[in-house]
Amino acid sequence: MEQMQRNMEEALRNIADNTRRGDNQGGREVNQYSSFKDFVDTKPPVLKEALEPLEVDEWINTMEQKFRLLRMTEELKAEYAPHQLQGPAGIWWSHHRTTYLEGTPITWNRFTTTIRGNYIPLGVVEMKVGEFMKLSQGTKSVNEYLHAFNNLARYALEFVNTEAKKIASFQRGLGPKMLKTMGAGTWATFNANISDCLTQENNNNNYSASKSCNRGFEAGSLFTDLKYQI
C-alpha cells in the first residue's frame, strides 16, 4: 500500500510538471511520448564543427523549432539532441558527458548552456557585440545590411529587445545618403522601418539611373550639335 501511495504521488507530480511545461509552451501540453523516430522524421540538422559561433546558434534555433513541432519534454530534448552531434562536436560531447556524476539529470537548458559555453565563449560574445556596435551599411544594399544586422543582433540583445531600440540600432548604421533621404521619420515597428528603407533605396536607385540617362542623352545631343556645326 505504501508503494502504491508513492507511485500515485509520483504520477501526480509528473502530471503537474507536464502541465507546467505545457503552460510554458503557450498552453500546449507537452508530448512525453515523442519517439526518436518522430524526431528523426523532422530531419533535424547535424552539427559536426562550428567555424563560426553563429553556426552553433543556428543549429540550436533549428533544433528548438523541431522540438516545438513535437512538443517534446525538456528531458527528451536533451536525450535526442546529442545524437545530432557528430565528428569533432560529437567527440567533444562524449568527453564532456563523462564530467557529470552518474545519474546527473541533463536538461535542454543545461545542454544548450554547455554547448554555447564551449563554442561561444564570453570573449567571442564581447567581440560580436563590438562588431554589432561598429556595423555600418557602407556600400551594402539595405538587404545585405539587414542580413548582417540580424546575424550580429543575436549577440547584443540589450540593444534590440524593443522595437524602438532595434530601429535606433539599425538607423545608426545606415549610410549618410539613406539617412538624409529617410529624414527624421517615426515607425511603430522595425518591419515598417525596413519597408520604408527598401522603398527609399529603390527611389534613390531609380533617380540615379534617370540622371545617368539624362546625362547620356545630353552628351549625345551635344555631340550631334557639334557634328552639324562641323
C-alpha positions in Angstrom: 0.0 0.0 0.0 2.9 2.4 0.8 4.5 1.6 -2.5 1.2 2.3 -4.3 0.8 5.6 -2.5 4.4 6.6 -3.5 3.6 5.6 -7.1 0.5 7.7 -7.1 2.2 10.7 -5.7 5.0 10.4 -8.3 2.4 10.1 -11.1 0.6 13.3 -9.7 3.9 15.1 -9.6 4.6 14.1 -13.2 1.2 15.3 -14.3 1.8 18.6 -12.5 5.3 19.0 -14.1 3.9 18.3 -17.6 1.1 20.8 -17.0 3.5 23.5 -16.0 5.7 22.8 -19.1 2.6 22.9 -21.2 1.7 26.3 -19.8 5.3 27.5 -20.6 4.7 26.5 -24.2 1.7 28.7 -24.8 -0.8 26.4 -23.2 0.1 23.4 -25.4 0.7 20.3 -23.3 4.0 18.6 -23.9 4.1 15.2 -25.6 6.2 12.9 -23.4 5.8 10.0 -25.8 7.6 11.6 -28.8 9.8 8.8 -30.1 13.2 9.2 -31.5 11.8 8.2 -34.9 9.3 11.1 -34.7 12.3 13.3 -34.0 14.4 12.0 -36.9 11.4 12.3 -39.3 11.6 16.1 -38.8 15.1 15.9 -40.4 17.0 17.7 -37.6 20.3 19.3 -38.6 23.7 17.7 -37.8 26.5 19.7 -36.1 30.0 18.4 -36.8 32.1 21.5 -36.2 31.5 25.2 -36.0 34.0 27.6 -37.6 31.7 30.5 -36.8 29.8 30.8 -33.4 26.7 31.7 -35.4 26.6 28.2 -36.8 26.0 26.8 -33.2 23.2 29.4 -32.6 21.6 28.4 -35.9 21.8 24.7 -35.0 20.2 25.3 -31.6 17.5 27.5 -33.1 16.6 24.9 -35.7 16.6 22.2 -33.1 14.2 24.2 -30.9 11.8 24.5 -33.9 11.8 20.8 -34.3 11.1 20.3 -30.6 8.2 22.8 -30.6 6.7 20.9 -33.5 6.8 17.7 -31.5 6.0 19.4 -28.1 8.8 17.5 -26.5 9.7 17.4 -22.8 12.9 19.0 -21.6 14.4 15.6 -20.8 13.7 14.2 -24.3 15.2 17.2 -25.9 18.5 16.7 -24.0 18.3 13.0 -24.8 17.7 13.2 -28.5 19.8 16.3 -29.4 23.3 14.8 -28.7 22.6 12.2 -31.4 22.9 15.1 -33.9 26.4 15.9 -32.8 28.9 14.2 -35.0 32.6 14.4 -35.9 34.6 16.8 -33.6 31.4 18.1 -32.0 30.3 14.5 -31.1 33.7 13.7 -29.7 33.7 16.8 -27.6 30.3 16.0 -26.1 31.3 12.4 -25.4 34.3 13.6 -23.4 32.3 16.4 -21.7 29.5 14.0 -20.7 31.9 12.0 -18.6 32.5 15.0 -16.3 29.0 14.7 -14.9 28.3 12.4 -12.0 26.4 9.3 -12.8 22.7 9.9 -12.7 23.0 13.6 -13.1 19.9 14.8 -15.0 20.7 16.8 -18.1 18.0 19.2 -19.3 17.9 21.0 -22.6 18.7 24.3 -20.8 21.9 22.7 -19.3 22.8 21.2 -22.6 22.5 24.5 -24.6 24.3 26.4 -21.9 27.2 23.9 -22.0 27.5 23.8 -25.8 27.2 27.6 -26.1 29.9 27.9 -23.4 32.2 25.7 -25.4 31.6 27.2 -28.9 30.6 30.8 -27.9 32.8 31.8 -25.0 32.3 35.2 -23.4 35.2 36.7 -25.2 33.7 35.9 -28.6 30.3 37.3 -27.5 32.0 40.6 -26.5 33.8 40.7 -29.8 30.5 40.1 -31.7 28.8 42.9 -29.6 31.7 45.2 -30.7 31.2 44.3 -34.3 27.5 45.0 -33.9 28.1 48.4 -32.5 30.5 49.3 -35.3 28.3 47.8 -38.1 27.5 50.2 -40.9 25.8 50.0 -44.2 28.8 51.2 -46.2 28.4 50.0 -49.8 26.0 47.3 -48.9 22.4 47.3 -50.1 19.6 47.6 -47.5 19.0 43.8 -47.7 22.7 43.0 -47.3 23.0 45.4 -44.3 19.8 43.9 -42.8 21.3 40.4 -43.1 24.5 41.4 -41.3 22.5 43.3 -38.7 20.3 40.3 -37.8 23.2 38.0 -37.6 25.1 40.2 -35.1 22.0 41.4 -33.2 21.7 38.0 -31.6 24.8 38.7 -29.5 23.6 42.2 -28.5 20.0 41.6 -27.3 20.1 44.5 -24.9 20.2 46.8 -27.9 17.4 45.2 -29.8 15.0 43.9 -27.1 12.3 46.5 -28.0 11.1 47.8 -31.4 12.4 51.3 -30.6 15.9 50.0 -29.7 16.0 47.8 -32.8 15.0 50.7 -35.1 17.5 53.1 -33.4 20.3 50.5 -33.8 19.5 49.9 -37.4 19.3 53.6 -38.2 22.6 54.2 -36.5 24.4 52.2 -39.2 22.6 53.5 -42.3 24.7 55.3 -44.9 24.6 59.1 -44.9 22.7 59.3 -48.2 20.0 56.9 -46.9 19.7 58.8 -43.6 19.3 62.1 -45.4 16.6 60.8 -47.7 14.8 59.0 -44.8 14.6 62.1 -42.7 13.5 62.1 -39.1 10.7 59.6 -39.6 8.9 57.6 -36.9 7.9 54.0 -37.2 5.8 51.8 -35.0 7.6 48.6 -35.9 11.0 47.5 -37.1 9.4 45.9 -40.2 7.8 49.3 -41.1 11.2 50.9 -40.9 12.8 48.3 -43.1 9.9 48.6 -45.6 10.5 52.4 -45.9 14.2 51.9 -46.2 13.7 49.5 -49.1 11.3 51.8 -50.8 13.6 54.8 -50.4 16.5 52.7 -51.7 14.5 51.8 -54.8 13.6 55.5 -55.3 17.3 56.5 -55.0 18.3 53.9 -57.5 15.7 55.0 -60.0 16.7 58.6 -59.5 20.4 57.8 -60.1 19.5 55.7 -63.2 17.4 58.6 -64.5 20.2 61.1 -64.0 22.6 58.8 -65.8 20.2 58.5 -68.8 19.7 62.3 -68.9 23.5 62.9 -68.9 23.9 60.3 -71.7 21.1 62.0 -73.7 22.6 65.5 -73.2 26.1 64.2 -74.2 24.6 62.6 -77.3 22.8 65.8 -78.2 25.9 67.9 -77.7 27.9 65.5 -80.0 25.2 65.8 -82.6 25.2 69.6 -82.5 28.9 69.7 -82.8 28.8 67.3 -85.7 26.3 69.5 -87.6 28.4 72.6 -86.8 31.4 71.0 -88.3 
